[in-house]
Amino acid sequence: MPRKPLHLLALALLSGALAACGSDQTTMYEPGVYKGKQDAAASEEAAERRSGELRSRAERGFTDR
């Protein structure tokens, strides 16, 4: 039975080490803000162009029901 306390100790040490090293490397951003390179497909104009097509697809799908 001496293995069980050693496993718990190892688990506690590993958890503490992972929690300590991960917090400094995490970058928090505001939600909904794109931080990558400029993407033409992610622009508002591209979204507006796609919205008409998506709306017509949805209308065709709902007419079957």
Summary of the structure (lengths in Angstrom):
residues: 65
radius of gyration: 25.0
end to end distance: 63.5
largest distance: 67.7
contacts: 95
relative contact order: 0.06
helix: 66%
strand: 0%
